[in-house]
Amino acid sequence: MNRRLSLFNVTSLVLGFAFLYLPILLLMVYSFNASRLVTVWGGFSTQWYSALFRNEPLMEAAWVTLRIALLSASAATILGTLAAIALTRYGRFTGRTLFTGMIYAPMVMPEVITGLSLLLFFVAIGLDRGFWTITLAHTTLTMCFVTVVVQARLLTFDRSLEEAAMDLGAPPLRTFFSVTLPLIAPSIVAGFLLAFTLSLDDLVIASFNTGPGATTLPIRIYSQVRLGLSPEVNAASTILIGIVAVGVLTATLLSKRSLLRSDRTAG
């Protein structure tokens, strides 16, 4: 089979990547612009990064975003891991189809619908919107992604290792913490990082469930862009892009490492 790339394929690939990543690249380049005009290059400078760290509203929003991401990712990792174990270890229990649908629904449901439904739920139970409502909303959104990552590892897990530990006298709980958990730890960490990055850059769901004193960084950036472009926004966006990219790449590498380890164990 001829695997050589034709001129049409190369052109299509280049245009596709340019369409996807050229705007992001331009934003990152202009974050080092010395001019206050974001569309006019005035030389290389890092002054807007210094100005960003002196911008109290943006820094406060970044701190709120970081706390929400850490809390929601931690909760989503615990719940998602438990859900993955239930789906892979307990067979066809009563209500499995409904449980599976509820777990995977946030992955395919538009974020507008998810955000609106959560807003109506919080209003119905009388919970004031703010820090904790965003945290709960992000946990709901990201838990399904953790479940998918951990479940993929559990499906290739060698159950004979657990059986050997229990044959040697280890109770089920100790077997889980001594054998199962260390082997699926890379997938759990990958799920955590994925949940963290999804929470970090979410705008739609957070905007529905935010309240006084709980303005996240994406909401703050969006509100400032509506009032006018600022080089500080470029700097903040560049830092956010870098954090998200590192998180996604780390999660991907850990997932691949977990799969390779399972393949070596099976072999």
C-alpha positions as CSV (number, residue, x, y, z in Angstrom):
1,M,0.0,0.0,0.0
2,N,1.3,3.4,-0.9
3,R,1.6,5.5,2.2
4,R,3.2,8.5,0.6
5,L,1.5,11.8,1.3
6,S,0.1,13.6,-1.8
7,L,0.3,17.3,-2.2
8,F,-3.5,17.5,-1.5
9,N,-3.1,15.6,1.7
10,V,-0.2,17.8,2.9
11,T,-2.0,21.0,2.0
12,S,-5.2,19.8,3.8
13,L,-3.2,18.9,6.9
14,V,-1.3,22.2,7.0
15,L,-4.5,24.2,6.5
16,G,-6.3,22.2,9.1
17,F,-3.6,22.7,11.7
18,A,-3.3,26.4,10.8
19,F,-7.1,26.9,11.2
20,L,-7.0,25.2,14.6
21,Y,-3.7,26.5,16.2
22,L,-2.7,29.7,14.3
23,P,-5.1,31.9,16.4
24,I,-3.7,30.4,19.6
25,L,-0.1,31.0,18.4
26,L,-0.9,34.6,17.5
27,L,-2.4,35.2,21.0
28,M,0.7,33.7,22.6
29,V,3.0,35.8,20.4
30,Y,1.2,39.1,21.1
31,S,1.3,38.4,24.9
32,F,5.0,39.4,24.5
33,N,4.1,42.6,22.6
34,A,5.5,45.8,24.0
35,S,2.7,47.9,22.5
36,R,-0.6,48.4,24.3
37,L,-2.4,47.9,21.0
38,V,-2.8,44.2,20.8
39,T,-2.9,44.1,17.0
40,V,0.2,46.2,16.5
41,W,3.6,44.7,17.1
42,G,5.8,47.1,19.2
43,G,8.7,44.8,20.0
44,F,9.4,42.0,22.5
45,S,8.5,42.6,26.1
46,T,7.3,40.8,29.2
47,Q,5.8,43.8,30.8
48,W,2.3,42.5,30.5
49,Y,3.1,39.4,32.6
50,S,4.4,41.7,35.3
51,A,1.2,43.8,35.0
52,L,-0.9,40.6,35.2
53,F,0.5,39.6,38.5
54,R,-0.2,43.1,39.8
55,N,-3.8,42.9,38.6
56,E,-5.7,42.0,41.8
57,P,-9.1,41.0,40.2
58,L,-7.4,38.7,37.7
59,M,-5.2,37.1,40.4
60,E,-8.1,36.7,42.7
61,A,-10.1,35.0,39.9
62,A,-7.1,32.7,39.2
63,W,-6.9,31.7,42.9
64,V,-10.7,30.9,42.9
65,T,-10.3,28.9,39.7
66,L,-7.3,26.9,41.1
67,R,-9.2,26.0,44.3
68,I,-12.3,25.0,42.4
69,A,-10.3,22.9,40.0
70,L,-8.4,21.1,42.8
71,L,-11.5,20.4,44.8
72,S,-13.7,19.3,41.9
73,A,-10.9,17.2,40.3
74,S,-10.3,15.4,43.6
75,A,-14.0,14.7,44.2
76,A,-14.4,13.6,40.5
77,T,-11.4,11.3,40.8
78,I,-12.8,9.5,43.9
79,L,-16.3,9.2,42.5
80,G,-15.1,8.4,39.0
81,T,-12.8,5.6,40.3
82,L,-15.6,4.1,42.3
83,A,-18.0,4.2,39.4
84,A,-15.4,2.5,37.1
85,I,-14.9,-0.2,39.7
86,A,-18.7,-0.7,39.9
87,L,-19.0,-1.0,36.1
88,T,-16.1,-3.4,35.7
89,R,-16.3,-5.6,38.7
90,Y,-20.0,-6.1,39.6
91,G,-21.4,-7.4,36.4
92,R,-25.0,-6.8,35.4
93,F,-26.5,-5.4,38.6
94,T,-30.0,-4.0,38.8
95,G,-30.1,-0.5,37.3
96,R,-26.7,-0.9,35.5
97,T,-28.1,0.6,32.3
98,L,-29.5,3.6,34.0
99,F,-26.3,4.1,36.1
100,T,-24.1,3.9,33.0
101,G,-26.3,6.4,31.1
102,M,-26.2,8.8,34.1
103,I,-22.4,8.5,34.2
104,Y,-21.8,9.2,30.6
105,A,-24.5,11.7,30.0
106,P,-22.4,14.8,30.7
107,M,-19.9,13.7,28.0
108,V,-22.4,14.0,25.2
109,M,-24.8,16.6,26.6
110,P,-24.2,20.2,25.5
111,E,-22.7,22.3,28.3
112,V,-25.5,24.8,28.0
113,I,-28.0,22.1,28.9
114,T,-25.8,20.8,31.7
115,G,-25.2,24.3,33.2
116,L,-28.9,25.3,33.0
117,S,-30.1,22.0,34.5
118,L,-27.7,22.4,37.4
119,L,-28.7,26.0,37.9
120,L,-32.4,24.9,38.1
121,F,-31.4,22.2,40.6
122,F,-29.5,24.5,42.8
123,V,-32.3,27.0,42.8
124,A,-34.9,24.3,43.6
125,I,-33.0,23.1,46.7
126,G,-32.3,26.7,47.8
127,L,-28.5,26.5,47.5
128,D,-27.0,29.9,47.0
129,R,-24.8,30.1,43.9
130,G,-21.1,30.7,44.4
131,F,-17.9,28.8,45.1
132,W,-19.5,25.5,46.1
133,T,-22.1,25.4,43.3
134,I,-19.4,25.8,40.7
135,T,-17.3,23.0,42.4
136,L,-20.3,20.7,42.4
137,A,-21.1,21.5,38.8
138,H,-17.5,20.8,37.7
139,T,-17.5,17.6,39.6
140,T,-20.6,16.5,37.7
141,L,-18.9,17.4,34.4
142,T,-15.5,15.8,35.0
143,M,-16.4,12.7,36.9
144,C,-17.5,10.9,33.7
145,F,-14.0,11.5,32.1
146,V,-12.3,10.0,35.1
147,T,-14.6,7.0,34.9
148,V,-13.7,6.4,31.2
149,V,-10.0,6.6,31.9
150,V,-10.0,4.3,34.9
151,Q,-12.4,1.9,33.4
152,A,-10.2,1.5,30.4
153,R,-7.3,0.4,32.7
154,L,-9.5,-1.9,34.8
155,L,-10.8,-3.7,31.7
156,T,-7.2,-4.8,30.8
157,F,-6.3,-5.5,34.5
158,D,-4.9,-9.0,35.2
159,R,-7.3,-10.3,37.9
160,S,-5.0,-13.2,38.7
161,L,-2.8,-10.7,40.7
162,E,-5.7,-10.0,43.0
163,E,-6.6,-13.6,43.3
164,A,-3.0,-14.5,44.2
165,A,-3.0,-11.8,46.9
166,M,-6.2,-13.2,48.4
167,D,-5.0,-16.7,48.2
168,L,-2.1,-15.6,50.4
169,G,-4.5,-14.4,53.0
170,A,-5.0,-10.7,52.1
171,P,-8.6,-9.5,52.7
172,P,-10.3,-7.7,49.8
173,L,-9.7,-4.2,51.1
174,R,-6.0,-4.8,51.6
175,T,-5.8,-6.4,48.2
176,F,-7.3,-3.3,46.7
177,F,-4.9,-0.9,48.4
178,S,-1.8,-3.1,48.1
179,V,-2.2,-4.6,44.6
180,T,-5.0,-3.0,42.6
181,L,-4.5,0.7,43.5
182,P,-0.8,0.8,42.7
183,L,-1.3,-0.8,39.3
184,I,-4.2,1.5,38.3
185,A,-2.6,4.6,39.9
186,P,-1.3,6.0,36.6
187,S,-4.8,6.0,35.1
188,I,-6.2,7.6,38.3
189,V,-3.6,10.4,38.1
190,A,-4.3,10.8,34.4
191,G,-8.0,11.1,35.2
192,F,-7.3,13.7,37.9
193,L,-5.2,15.8,35.5
194,L,-7.8,15.6,32.8
195,A,-10.6,16.6,35.3
196,F,-8.3,19.4,36.6
197,T,-7.7,20.9,33.1
198,L,-11.4,20.6,32.2
199,S,-12.4,22.5,35.3
200,L,-9.6,25.0,34.8
201,D,-10.8,26.3,31.4
202,D,-14.6,25.8,31.7
203,L,-16.6,28.9,31.0
204,V,-20.2,27.9,30.1
205,I,-21.1,25.8,33.1
206,A,-19.3,28.1,35.5
207,S,-21.1,31.1,34.1
208,F,-24.5,29.5,34.9
209,N,-23.6,28.5,38.4
210,T,-21.4,31.4,39.6
211,G,-22.4,33.9,42.3
212,P,-20.9,36.8,44.3
213,G,-17.3,36.3,45.1
214,A,-16.8,33.3,42.9
215,T,-15.6,34.7,39.6
216,T,-13.4,32.2,37.8
217,L,-10.5,33.2,35.5
218,P,-12.3,32.3,32.2
219,I,-15.3,34.3,33.3
220,R,-13.1,37.3,34.2
221,I,-11.2,37.1,30.9
222,Y,-14.4,36.9,28.9
223,S,-15.9,39.9,30.7
224,Q,-12.7,41.9,30.1
225,V,-12.6,41.0,26.4
226,R,-16.2,42.2,26.0
227,L,-15.1,45.6,27.3
228,G,-12.0,45.7,25.1
229,L,-8.9,43.8,24.3
230,S,-6.0,44.1,26.8
231,P,-2.5,42.7,26.6
232,E,-2.9,41.4,30.1
233,V,-5.7,39.2,28.9
234,N,-3.3,37.8,26.3
235,A,-0.7,37.0,29.0
236,A,-3.4,35.4,31.3
237,S,-4.7,33.3,28.4
238,T,-1.2,32.2,27.5
239,I,-0.5,31.0,31.0
240,L,-3.9,29.2,31.0
241,I,-3.1,27.5,27.7
242,G,0.3,26.4,29.0
243,I,-1.2,24.9,32.1
244,V,-3.9,23.1,30.2
245,A,-1.5,21.8,27.6
246,V,0.9,20.4,30.3
247,G,-2.0,18.8,32.1
248,V,-3.4,17.1,28.9
249,L,0.0,16.0,27.7
250,T,0.9,14.5,31.2
251,A,-2.5,12.7,31.3
252,T,-1.9,11.3,27.9
253,L,1.6,10.1,28.7
254,L,0.4,8.5,32.0
255,S,-2.4,6.7,30.2
256,K,0.0,5.3,27.5
257,R,2.4,4.3,30.3
258,S,-0.4,2.5,32.1
259,L,-1.4,0.6,28.9
260,L,2.2,-0.4,28.1
261,R,2.6,-1.6,31.7
262,S,-0.6,-3.7,31.4
263,D,0.6,-5.1,28.1
264,R,3.9,-6.2,29.6
265,T,2.1,-7.7,32.6
266,A,-0.2,-9.7,30.3
267,G,2.7,-10.8,28.2
